Amino acid sequence: MVADRVIGIQVAASAAGAAIVPATVGVILDRSGAGSLGPCLLVLALAESAWTRSPVVRMSRGNIGAAARPSRTMPAVAYGREAAAGRRP
């Protein structure tokens, strides 16, 4: 129940960001000229860097490494190892 709402909020925020950021850069470029493209891109890069290094994002990504590791009991992993060795499971 909660997961579908959280995913919906993430998709909505992604869509809003995908629309707002380019529109804002377009308005800035329209008002100040093409010479402000470099500073706009620099600000966006710094904002992205600050966001991905923030403690909030680090905490939310804490278990990704553990979840991405293959399990020894996963049939697909076992089959992949067997196939790589040229044997049938």
N, C-alpha and C positions, 0 to 999 in steps of 0.2 A: 504494500500500500504506500509506504513512504518512498520506495525506490522510484515508482513511476512519477511521483510528484517532483522528486529531486531531479530526475532525468529531464522532465519537462521544463523545469526552471533553468537547467543548464543549457538546453537547446534554445530556449527563449533568450537567454543572456548572450549566447553565441550569435544568434541571428541579429539581435540588437547591436552587438558590437561590430558585426560584419557590415551593418548598414551605417552606423553612426561614425565610425572611424574614417572610412573613405569620404563620407560626406563632409565631415569636419575639415579634413585635409583639403578637399576641393574648395570649400568656402574660403579657407585661409589662402590658398593659391590664387583664387579669383580676386580677392581683395588686395593681396600684397605682391602678386606676380610670381613667376616661375622661380625666382631666386630664393624663395623661402621653402622650396621642396627639400633641400638638404637639411636645414634645421628641423623641419617637420619629421623627416625620417630619423634623424638623430634622437629627437624627443621620443618617438615611438619605440625605437630600439632600447633606449634607456629605461623607459617605462616597462617594457617587456622583461628586460633583465632584472629590474627591481622586483617585479611581480614574481618571477620564477625563483628568485632567491629569498623571497619573504618566508618567515617562519610558518605562516598559515599554509602556504603551498607545500613546504617541506613536510609538515605534519600530515597533510592529507595524502602525500605520496609515500609515507613511511613503509607501507607493507607491499609496495609494488614489486620490489626485488624478491621477496619471499613468495609472492603469488606467481611470479613468472618462472620460478625454478621448476623444472619438471619433477614430477613425483615418480618414485620407483614402482608404484602400484598402478600408474596410468597405463591402460592397455595400448594406447596409441604410441606411447614412448617405448614400451616393451616391444611392440611390433616393429617400430622403427629401428631399434637396436638389432632385432633378429634379422630384419631385411638387410641392414647394413652389413651384417656378417654373412649374408648369403644363405641363411637358414629360414625355414618356414616356422612360425610359432606353433 
